[in-house]
Amino acid sequence: MINIPKGTKDVLPAEAYKWHFVENTARRIAALYNLKEIRTPVFEHTELFLRGVGDTTDIVNKEMYTFLDKGERSITLKPEGTAGVVRSFIENGLAGGVLPLKMYYLTPVFRYERPQAGRLREHHQFGVEIFGGKGPETDAEVILLARDYIAALGVENVELNLNSIGCKHCRPRYNEALREYFRPHLSEMCETCRSRFDKNPLRILDCKEEACSKINAGAPKTVDFLCDECREHFERLKGILDGCGVTYRLNPKLVRGLDYYSKTVFEFVSTDIGAQGTVLGGGRYDTLIENLGGPSVPAVGFGSGIERMLLVLENTGKTIPEEAPLGAYIAGLDEEGRNAAFLLCDRLRREGISADFDHASRSVKAQFKYAGKTGARYVVVIGSNELQSGAYTIKDMADSSSLTVKVGDVVSFLKEKLL
């Protein structure tokens, strides 16, 4: 037997409704905020992520699924959603259209890392990107969208962490302050952080190694080095969130794990799934589009793992509403009845009623048992006698009552009951 690859998971038919609930909620909330869906390929040229995500991140250094295709081109399965959307924005000339451009996506992403609760090597993300909004109002809108999405799912015990990490004008001064602080501790730090010291010391703050985390506790705070523009942007953002009644915690150590962020960064953190508590995270990335060869267009967005959200719902005992059961099961008692059942099924489906029939030539008792397992609301019984009399027996599975309905009235009867 060939087993599923490590770090991946099947979504079985009995569980799919849970995924539909999360995905449909994401689509509904996105529509309220006037976002349109974008779909990008599962794989891209590796250079896109090297330039976009950043060569000092764990994603690029340790976690990407990269391979050479038959044309000897380096290809990478997407490890996150933003870079592909930016590539599409540039390649398709979308900057020439109406801005801001507000988009969302539901996509698989791939990262080679140790599988753990809510984090798989293939997982799925709901992502939001808004291109062309420069002010803090856009940051706030993305955060409010995230808040509404989480609330609509019924997820509780979630805290919003907020920080500003500055821009290309004030970041160099902060990076130098970090180097000055970390320099005496280099020998105590992990190899990865030592390699980041010269290239991008901000990434050191994201290290989860115990020794590095202890050293990080005393590091300079990003907000103490913001330029006037970044400080004003952050203060206005906090004012907007306060006005909307959004509770947040200022977290000066929050930097996110991708190099393209600037100014605002945020995370929604759950206390119900252990150490891997972040269920949604994002921020502003005003230079990414330009860095990848496009025009200078500001941008802000977030990504949220669907598996993480499902884990939170499971851990907190939330009931995910099941989808509507089968409307009608058509039980054919004999060959004539089975032929008529097939035709009635076709008619009901074309009228918008979910319907099914016997595929295995089972007895009527076995068909009723099967219909019960599918959750069918009604069972229509068709045999030679019913065809001769011109009326079918319809059983209501909810209360076990039965009635006889003329053949010409069956469809309208079920439409009235089910639609």
Secondary structure, DSSP 8 states (H G I E B T S, - for coil): -----TT-----TTTHHHHHHHHHHHHHHHHHTT-EE----SEEEHHHHHHHT-TTSHIIIII--EEE-TTS-EEEE-SSSHHHHHHHHHHTTGGGSSSSEEEEEEEEEE--S--BTTB-SEEEEEEEEEES--SHHHHHHHHHHHHHHHHHHT--SEEEEEEE---TTTHHHHHHHHHHHHGGGGGGS-HHHHHHHHH-GGGGGG---HHHHHHHTTS--GGGG--HHHHHHHHHHHHHHHHTT---EE-TT---S-TT-EEEEEEEEESSSTT--EEEEEEE-TTHHHHTTS----EEEEEEEHHHHHHHHHHTT---------SEEEEE-SHHHHHHHHHHHHHHHHTT--EEE-SS---HHHHHHHHHHHT-SEEEEE-HHHHHHTEEEEEETTTTEEEEEEGGGHHHHHHHHH-
